[in-house]
Amino acid sequence: MKVIEYFASRQGEGLWTGVPSTFIRLGGCNLFCRFCDTTYASWKCEPGADLSPEELVGVALLYGLPHVVLTGGEPMAMSATVRLSKLLAERNFTVTIETNGTCDLPVRCSLMSISPKMENSAPADPLLRDRHERLRYRPDVVRSLMKRYSVQLKFVVDTPKDLREIDRYLAELGPFDRRRVFLMPQAVTLDDMRRKEEWIRHASRLRGFEYSPRMQLEWYGAVRGK
């Protein structure tokens, strides 16, 4: 498996915010989000290291934290994620998989953290944009994942008009637990997040959703490996 980095930190978003976790960042992604803050693990992917699922379980054991987050890139686009997730679960790790909701694999995890990409994610480059738009919208995949896993849905919000699109998407998706839906500001700096926080928090309350700040910006700033 192509591994860009691994590190111990705290979960910064969603249901398990603040939980100490081992993060394993896999390399490669099928989308080209304009606001991606980990381009070094996506379409501008660094060479990384080639590690087996067994070696990555060893990494998790060395860190010794009960929670492991598989992130990327897009872990659900990599077939070896199935074996890695199974081995981690067999070692009694609590596994979260961060995914954009466009790929489906028979993985094992305690939390499927799905971040469907809306129109605001489209890149400026027309060639990348065309491929991104063909792939990003897969409510059928998200419905399948929701039937089989404990999920949270995280939506990146940039401007108020994004809220209408999210509402339409959720209406198409079908029944869901509103307490498992998080609205999260599109922000790569703490100042960006704070400028958007009040109105996104208000929109979350109106809809019965949760507001999720990106606490890693609060704790560490925009740095890698945190």
BELFEN-V86333 format. One line per field, one symbol per residue. ss: DSSP state (@ for helix, = for strand, . for the rest). phi: phi as a letter, one per 20 degrees, with the letter a starting at -180 (. if undefined). burial: I if it has 9 or more other C-alpha atoms within 8 Angstrom, else O. A space follows every 50 residues. Layout:
# BELFEN-V86333
ss->???
phi->???
burial->???
This chain:
# BELFEN-V86333
ss->.=========.........=======............@@@.......== ..@@@@@@@@@@@...=====...@@@..@@@@@@@@@@@...======. ..........====....@@@....@@@@@@@@@@...@@@@@@@@@@.. =======...@@@@@@@@@@@@@....@@@=====....@@@@@@@@@@@ @@@@@@@..==...@@@@@@......
phi->.fdeabaebdfdbmgdgnfgbedddedobedcgfegdcgfdcfdffgmce cegffffggffffmefdcdecalcgfedfffffgffffffemfedddebe mdccceedbebeedcfeegfefffgffffffgffdfecfffffffffdcf ccdddeddcgffffffgffffffogbeffdddecffbdcffgfffeffff fffffgemedecfeffffecnecemc
burial->IIIIIIIIIIIIIIOOIOOIIIIIIIIIIIIIIOOOOOIIIIIOIOOIOO IOIOOIIOOIOOOOIOIIIIIIIIIIIOOOIIIIIIIIIOOOIIIIIIII IIOIOOIIIIIIIIIIIIOOIIIOOOOIIOIIIOIIIIIOIIIOIIOOIO IIIIIIIIOOOIIOIIOOIOOOIOOOOIOIIIIIIIOIIIOIIOOIIOOI IOOIIOOOIIIIIIIIIOOOIOOOOI
